[in-house]
Amino acid sequence: MKPLVIAARPHAAPRAPFRELRSLWFQITGTLCNLACRHCFNASGPRDPWLGMLAPDVVRRYLREAEALGVREVYFTGGEPFLHPEILSLLQDALAVAPVTVLTNGTLIDDALADRLARMSGLARYSLEIRVSLDAPTAAENDAIRGRGSFANALGAIRRLAARGLPPIVTATEIVAPSHGGSLYERLRTVLLEAGIEPPRIKILPVLPLGRCAGHRSDRMLTNADLEGFDVARLQCTETRVVAAGGIYACPILAGLPRARVGDDRLADALVPNALDHTACSTCYETGITCTNF
């Protein structure tokens, strides 16, 4: 698969200053995933990933550097992180540095894996969070987006984790049309309560104009005028960096895209102002989206 391409803009982009390294992300499996969701912003899937997997020694090197820089959160994403052959060992290493979150579709979390994650969480110095993606409250709606069986598998993972004292954060993208049965949040909340998940923890994200949803919103680019009077601290690129194949990137949404690369090797050298040079930047600006848990 070819890498995602974003057209060049005709004028200089505004820049967001870097404030602090709060969150470090690892695009651990690149764009390798066992699902090919129709709204995936980085077009992940099981065939010919355009962004490669990170080697374990690379992850560990950046963990050490991030710890020295005072990082406060570590995230593992993909693709599907649980396809990485050393993901559990790397999670254990990260949990010695900071609170850790894994973003997963949940379909690979069986009883044995849920047991290991719960045991790891109980022994860890810092907290472990699992975010499971579920985009609709019914199998028919969700599987139309994520593939046959994905709803049952994800809900099963949610139940397994919750039963072991590791209740996940359910993350949904607003791709399902509004229903007379209530908002997406309300419908998911009802399903989780009926499944015995209490209290339900839900994070709702907008559809991003990238990958398989390129052009979903608009091709609007931010200008310097947009930032006049705007609190740029609201943008996650002011406190986030992502390690992915090919270098260090400004945010998880744009990992792997050459124009979002802010460093090649040392994390300390990548803590620089970032050009808001992508249509997804306008989504962050307009909606206040953050990829973190809060």
N, C-alpha and C positions, 0 to 999 in steps of 0.2 A: 504494500500500500504506500502511496506517495505521502509525504509529510503535508500537514496543513499549510496553506499559503494564504497570506493576507496582503491585499494590494497596498502599494505605497501611497502615502498621503501627499497632497500637493503643497503642504506648508508645515512649518515646524510644529512639533507636538509640545503640549505643556509637560512639565516635569513634576513628579512628586518627590519631595525630599525623603531621605531615609532617616528614621528616628531612632529605632532600636530593633535588635533582633529578638523579637518575642517568639516567633514561630518558624521552625524549620521543617520543611516537607521533603520527603523522599518519594520520587516517582519510581517506586521500587521495581515494578515489573514493566515500566514503560507503558506501552499501549497493548500489552498482551492481556487478554481477558477471555474467559470462557463464555461470555455473553457478547452480543453485538446490539446494544440498546439503540433504538431509533432516534434518541435525542442526545446521544453521547457527545459531549463537547470536544473530546479529543479523538473521536472515531476509533475507540478501542474495540478489539475483537480477537477471535481465535486464530485468524489467518494473517500472515505477513504484517506483523506490527511495524509501524513506521518509526516508533521510538523504542530503543532497546532497553533491556533489563540492566539494573545496576549490580555490579559485583559487590560481594559482601565486604571486601576490604575497603572499597570506596565509601560505603555507608559508614563503616566504623571510623574511618579517617575524618569524615565530616562531623560525626558525633563528637569526637574528641575536640575538634576545633570549635564547634558550636558551644560545647560546655565551657570552654575557656572564654567565649564571648558572652556568656550569661544567658543562653537561650532558656526560654520558659515553657515551651511546648514543642513536641515532636509529633509529626504526622506521617503515616505511611499510606500511600495511595497508588493508583495504577491507571489503567488496567485493574486487574484483580490481584491484590497483594498476596493472597494465600496461594497463588501459583508460584511464588518465589520459593526455591528449594530450601533457603535458610531463613525464612521469615521469622520463625519462632526464636531462633538464636539471636537474630537482629533485634527483635522486640525486647528480649531480655537485656541486651546491651543498652538499648535506648532507655529502658526503665530505670537504669542506674544513673541516668543523666537528667531526666525531666519527665513530667506527665506525658503519656503517649496515647495517640488515637490511631486506630486503623479504620480506613474507609473500605468497605467490602460490599459485594452484592449478597453475601450470606449463603450462597448456594453450596459452598464447600465446607461449611461448618457442621460437621456431624457430631455425634456424642463424644467421640474421642478427642476431637479438636476443641470442643467446648470445655471438656475437662481440663485440658492442658492450659487453655487460656485462663480459666478460673483459678487454677493452681498458681500460674505465673502471677496473676493479679494479686492473689493473697500474699505472696512472698515478696512482692516488689517494693522498692523504696518509694516509688511514685505511683500515681493512679494510672490504670489502663482503661481506656474507653474504646468500645467497638461501635462504629456507625454502620448500620445496615440499610441499604437502599431498598425502598419499597415505594413505587410511584403511584399506586392506586389501591383502594381498599377492597377490590374484588379481583379474583383470579382472571376473569375475562378482560378487565381493563388493564391490569398490570402486565399480563402475559402478552397482550397485543403490543406493548412497548418493549418488554424485556425478554420475551421468548417463553415458549411453553414450559410450564412447570416452575417458573421462577418465583411465582407468588407463594406456592406451597413450600418451596425450599427455603425462601427467605423468612417466611413466618415461622417455619420450624426452627430455624437458627435463632430467631428472636426469642422463642419459647425456651430453647435449650440454654441460652445465655442467661436469661432472666431467672430460670430455675436454679442456676448455679451462683446467684448473687452478682451477676455481671449484666444488669439490664442495659441493652444497647440504646443508642440514639437512632431512631428511625428517620432517615433522610429521604425526602421526596422532592421531585422536580415538578413544577406546575405545568405539566404537559396535558393532563387530563382536563377535559372541558368541565366547567362548573356544573354541579348536579343539583336537582331540586332537593336532594337529600342533605344538602349542606355544603360547606366549604370542604376543600381537600383535607385541611387540618381536622375539622370536626369529624369527617368520615373515617379518617385514619385513627383518630382517637377512639372512636366507637369500636372499631375492629380490634384494636389493641386491648381495650378494656374487656371485651368479650373473650379475648384469648388469655385473660388473666394477667396481663402486663399492667401493673399499677405501682406508681403512677406512670402513664405513658410519656415518653420523651420524644419529641418530634421536631424536626428542623425542615423548613420548607425553603426551597431555592427556586429562583426563576430559571426559565429556559435560557441558555446562553447562545449567542449568535455565532457559533463556531462548530466545527466538525460536521456532524450529520444534521445540525440545525443552522448551518450558515445562512444568514439572511433572514432568520426568524423574526428579529425585531426590526432593526434598521442598520444601515451602514454608517450611522452618524459617528463622527470622531469628535473627541473633546477638543476644545480650544482654550487658549489662555483666558479668554473672557469667562468661560464656564467656572474657572477656579477663583474668580474674584469674589471674595466674601465667603468662599466655601472652605470648610474645615477639612483639609487634606488628610488629617489624622484618621478620618473615617475610611480611607482607602487602605486595604490590607497590604498593598505593596510597600507602604511606609514602615512596616514592621515584620515582613515575611520574606523568606527566600526559599527557593526550591532547588534541590539537587536532582538532576535528571541526566540521562545520557546526553553528552555534548556540552555540559557545563552547568552553570548556576543561573537560575531564571527568577524573574521578578515576582511571579505569583503562580499558584497551582493551576489556574485556568489556562495559562499561556506556556506551561512547561514544554520545552522541546522546540518552540518556535524561535528561529534565529533572531528576530527583532526584539524578542523579550529576554534575550540572554544578557546578563549584567556581569558575568564573570566566567572565567574558564577553569580556574584551579582553586585558588585560596578563597575561602568564604569571606574572610576579612576584606578582600579586595572588591567583593561584590556588594558591599553595604554602601551603595552610592545612589544618587537620585535616579529615578526611573522615568523613561519617556512613556506617557500615557498615549500610546501610539496604535491602539487596537480598538475595534468596535466593542469588544467585551469591556473595555474601560468605561465606556458610557453606561453599560449595564450596572457596573459597580457604583458609578456616580449617581445614577437615577434611583436605584433600588436600595442602596446601602448593603448589598450582599457582602458577606464574608464567608470564606470556606471553612473557617474555624468552627468550633462547637457552639460559639455564642454569637 
